[in-house]
Amino acid sequence: MVVWACAALMVGLPAALSRADHRPAIALARDWAPAVFILISYYASGALFVGPSASFEAWLARVDSRLTLLTGLARMPPALEELFEILYAGTFLVIPAGFAFLVASGFRDHADRYWTMVSISEYIAFGLLPWLPSRPPWLVENLDPNDSKGFRRAGLVWVRRTSHGANTFPSGHTAGSLTIALAVIPFAPVAGTVLIAVAIGIAIGCIAGRYHYAVDVLAGAAVALAVSGVAWVGWVA
């Protein structure tokens, strides 16, 4: 029922907005509505999660166990750990922020291109959840917020209370944030460069915080590069 309600909203609302987008207020809502649709699609995909695939989840964990990178991340200074926690927690804010940079730089007319790129990357990540189901590392490892402090503790409390408790492969955090940066940088190079740094920080936060497996993050980056590459070819053609 939740999925059908979300689907009706995501189909009906854009159709209604498109019929009246000559009005300034409606055009403004149309420009920003995709950020809401992405959030809705995240929870809709979670409603389709009925349980993890034991073999797929074991493979993800096995790859993690072989990566020496994780050992290094576990030993990072507390200040860096807090920074990556903040970046991870603020991922959704990057979605409208990227579009705000475009508008501020005078490229509002590229709204459709921006939202198409970001939405496709996010929908690929969310859409594969029912077919490649797994639980996030923090849930599998039963990480207790009470064993941490500061933003780390807040991050674990946040995902327990607000996430759907399933792991997206590829990582939607990584795919979305990197696509945002790559969508912005051709038009606002300084802002795009900052967003690339933020996307890298989010990717590190995904792994270091045990919110995602390393393979999730690598796959998310691959999705972002593929989607951005196709969009770039279409744009210059």
Steps between C-alpha positions, in 0.01 A plus 500: 500500500784738586669433166180560302430823688853624430472401134170687464652812655812487285297460180203720584681799645742554207209467258304762691799735518573466129147612409541829683873568486437837331420643843813622685417323826424173320817526291700552819338196662570295187868594512544385859252211523745229383686529831181388672443223246848361569428488873165329437662242273752414772226405745295332227793270419529413868138390501597230248774361725383175660833358611865474403657261253735299721744427220514858369535647848777252583684596180484869587636431849769269364631768264507748788700258714770481232548874462784651699339837427248435776776458756637842410157664519439347841814673628427848367519797742176570689466843335500345153255233608264773620539692173412197288203427727370852440546470124321165494210632706463801272489307174137578425566872543759478221223413252320837513830680569638384165200641318522820704858546372374466142225756556736742674744466209229591249433151362144437617415399144707184557263379772371208293852381420609526863201318646502232230862414576458499877169316494625224271802438722287486813228286341755245382625466858152477650356288220749216549414459868224240451728294271823528700374527857734529794527667837741787566818419694392702806195279531677171431773590751240628748686826565366665814476883503571493873850371425580820308481872561461827316386496139584130477242421762251737338558333163422154629189626677395679182521195272319283755211743519473632145636242255306202368763263638602356163826543310491655153742353249635710335525763773243771433702740715806457280322481165285805571764728652759429230246545221399834651861617493548385142173666393601833651871525415462578124295811587639603841856360522577630849175373649538173311850449634376558855219251439750241374691538827173462690410190297837343582442578866155344486644186339761472774233560762287220354781249549662632818167534676396150391192638329601328176731226380800605295356328193184710532706816485709386203186398313336833583798688359483288184131583457571872539779492244291299252192722531709818480691368199182423309356841591818675389498324164135593453567860598790561260342304213 
